[in-house]
Amino acid sequence: MVMHESPLTRKLSAFVWLSDVDLATLARFYRRRRTFAPGHALTHEGQTNASAFVLAEGWACSYKITPDGERQIVDFQVPGDFLGLRSILFRTSDHSIEALTRIEATEVLASDIFDAFGEAPRLATAVLWAASRDEAMVVEHLVNLGRRTAEERTAHLLLELGTRLNLVGLADQGGFDCPLTQYHLADALGLSAVHVNRVLRHLREEKLVTFQKGRVVFDDLDGLKVLAGFDRSYLDQEGPLLR
């Protein structure tokens, strides 16, 4: 893999300009590449000594199961994202991670992270930025669940996914390919699948966004942003701050 073209490199480069040393160190994150089928659990909540992964291709999700068996999806992961980074720092994994599509991911051990931090401090700063960005997204998801209407939270999630995918070259202003089902959206948005279906139909009828046949099309991107109150600044991907 050409490191300057990998999704992870493109993502981290949104924060810091990566030197040849940084890229060489980052390349070691790709030594243990594996393929996982849809539905494969990469990490279980409560698991000890779990590995982290870098997602290179495909989609995954992180989630928790409530005592009554309901699933709450905390976030969706797309190429360039870390999977379970906290799992190698915490003694016990606090959530589960599942492949939603066939994915390509590389296993990252705690020693890989610590060695990289020692050899390439700028890269360490970039990884810290990525972790902080993930936390900022979780904050927005809490606001979604607690304060936004069903239409607003659906629009906000689709805009966020489009913005994240655009950073790694998998989306544009017109939309993006999306493998999520209405059940996935329901588990992420705190809605029923029936309600999600009604919301998507309403957004389509209002000519704001169309989600059909595995493709999200932004019919009126500006109008959708107004509806969602979407401000992409929390994603912090306007260009490198450090050079």
Secondary structure, 3 states (H helix, E strand, C coil): CCHHHCHHHHHHCCCECCCHHHHHHHHHHHCCEEEECCCCEEECCCCECCCEEEEEECCEEEEEECCCCCEEEEEEECCCCEECHHHHCCCECCCEEEECCCEEEEEECHHHHHHHHHHCHHHHHHHHHHHHHHHHHHHHHHHHHHHCCHHHHHHHHHHHHHHHHHHCCCCECCEEECCCCHHHHHHHHCCCHHHHHHHHHHHHHCCCEEEECCEEEECCHHHHHHHHCCCHHHHCCCCCCEC
